[in-house]
Amino acid sequence: MPTELEPPPPTRKRSGTMHRAWRVVWWFWLFCAVPTAWAEQVADEPMPFGQVVNLVAVREVTSAPPAALLATLRRWGLEVMRVPSPAPSAPANPLLERLPVASADLLRRAEFQDGYEGRLVCRDEHQPQRLDLILIRDNAPTYTLLHEFVHAVVKPVCPAGSEDPVIEVRFNTAWRRLTFFQRRLYDDPYHLLDPRWRRDILSAQTDVAADLYDRIRFGQSQEAIAEKLLQRHITQGSPYFDAARREQGRAYAEAMIDNAIDLFNTLEASRRFVGETVQHLLQTLRQGDVEPAPTDRLTEADVQEVAAACEAVARQMTPTRQALEELKAFQRR
């Protein structure tokens, strides 16, 4: 976390020469250091996965009195709409009762599911509202509304022409392919004698690795970052402090990080398995311990090709590995 700069140690003597020198230092500090300190306060703070957060917005919104919260959100470019609960499990939040109700068409376009408490909807050609929009259940705690707000001040979250939805669909498709092929290979490693199986699993690994960083960036990392920032800025004495919801947020953030690590480890395990297994299978073929099927073919050149492909996947994964370490360190602070 950022820490305040320590003031310079006091001067013991204030002789004429020393006093004049100190005045020079004072004026330098006034015109240079103070603007620099102010700039640091308004600057975006770097976050894991190449993101930044507008901490001025976070501080202003989380310190706004409840009566001014919705107006403060709007000043930061956010509209809020209420989503009625189909089967209320908690009393309605009085802060939200005067909000306009989101239409069924808007909920459908925003893919707001029954289990959701809140969702940030970025304005784009599919969501042409004037401002970025938070959809919030009428009985959701205000803490959840603030969680969605933090998503809105993480950059990039709503970039112009964002490809995040495209990346999500592409990643999910590649992930299903990877897990399908890998389960079959764990059951029967001899499939890797067939060039078609090697082609399919290596293709799936490459596609998952290509989008893994971004998928975690706008998914698990943002969820963890939002909860951690709320823990920093909403403490006892705040009108929004909710001990139970705070603990849920902490556990949720840790679960998101664990889930991201699981994604990474699954891909890493698949990469290692394929690379090591084809080496073993080549040795098995040479020793005559297995009778290849008509479609099987595995040569030394094939093994080298697989090794090169697995190494390329490892290189693709390096930025994700580093960002996950940063995310874990951020959560511990």
Secondary structure as the mmCIF struct_conf table of DSSP 4:
data_model
#
loop_
_struct_conf.conf_type_id
_struct_conf.id
_struct_conf.beg_label_comp_id
_struct_conf.beg_label_asym_id
_struct_conf.beg_label_seq_id
_struct_conf.end_label_comp_id
_struct_conf.end_label_asym_id
_struct_conf.end_label_seq_id
HELX_LH_PP_P HELX_LH_PP_P1 GLU A 4 THR A 11
BEND BEND1 ARG A 12 ARG A 12
HELX_RH_AL_P HELX_RH_AL_P1 GLY A 16 PHE A 28
HELX_RH_PI_P HELX_RH_PI_P1 TRP A 29 ALA A 33
HELX_RH_AL_P HELX_RH_AL_P2 VAL A 34 VAL A 42
BEND BEND2 ALA A 43 ALA A 43
HELX_LH_PP_P HELX_LH_PP_P2 ASP A 44 ASP A 44
STRN STRN1 GLU A 45 MET A 47
TURN_TY1_P TURN_TY1_P1 PRO A 48 GLY A 50
STRN STRN2 GLN A 51 VAL A 53
HELX_RH_AL_P HELX_RH_AL_P3 LEU A 55 SER A 63
BEND BEND3 ALA A 64 ALA A 64
HELX_RH_AL_P HELX_RH_AL_P4 PRO A 66 ARG A 75
TURN_TY1_P TURN_TY1_P2 TRP A 76 GLY A 77
STRN STRN3 LEU A 78 VAL A 83
BEND BEND4 PRO A 86 ALA A 87
BEND BEND5 SER A 89 ALA A 90
HELX_RH_3T_P HELX_RH_3T_P1 PRO A 94 LEU A 96
TURN_TY1_P TURN_TY1_P3 GLU A 97 ARG A 98
BEND BEND6 LEU A 99 LEU A 99
HELX_LH_PP_P HELX_LH_PP_P3 PRO A 100 PRO A 100
STRN STRN4 VAL A 101 VAL A 101
HELX_LH_PP_P HELX_LH_PP_P4 ALA A 102 SER A 103
HELX_RH_AL_P HELX_RH_AL_P5 ALA A 104 ARG A 109
TURN_TY1_P TURN_TY1_P4 ALA A 110 GLU A 111
TURN_TY1_P TURN_TY1_P5 ASP A 114 GLY A 115
BEND BEND7 GLU A 117 GLU A 117
STRN STRN5 GLY A 118 VAL A 121
BEND BEND8 ASP A 124 GLN A 127
BEND BEND9 ARG A 130 LEU A 131
STRN STRN6 ASP A 132 ARG A 137
TURN_TY1_P TURN_TY1_P6 ASP A 138 ASN A 139
HELX_RH_AL_P HELX_RH_AL_P6 THR A 142 ALA A 152
TURN_TY1_P TURN_TY1_P7 VAL A 153 VAL A 153
STRN STRN7 VAL A 154 LYS A 155
BEND BEND10 PRO A 156 CYS A 158
TURN_TY1_P TURN_TY1_P8 ALA A 160 GLY A 161
HELX_RH_AL_P HELX_RH_AL_P7 ASP A 164 ASP A 187
HELX_RH_3T_P HELX_RH_3T_P2 PRO A 189 LEU A 193
BEND BEND11 ASP A 194 ASP A 194
HELX_RH_AL_P HELX_RH_AL_P8 PRO A 195 ILE A 216
HELX_RH_PI_P HELX_RH_PI_P2 ARG A 217 SER A 221
HELX_RH_AL_P HELX_RH_AL_P9 GLN A 222 HIS A 233
TURN_TY1_P TURN_TY1_P9 GLN A 236 GLY A 237
BEND BEND12 SER A 238 SER A 238
TURN_TY1_P TURN_TY1_P10 PRO A 239 TYR A 240
HELX_RH_AL_P HELX_RH_AL_P10 ALA A 243 ARG A 286
TURN_TY1_P TURN_TY1_P11 GLN A 287 GLY A 288
BEND BEND13 VAL A 290 VAL A 290
TURN_TY1_P TURN_TY1_P12 PRO A 294 THR A 295
HELX_RH_AL_P HELX_RH_AL_P11 GLU A 300 ARG A 332
#
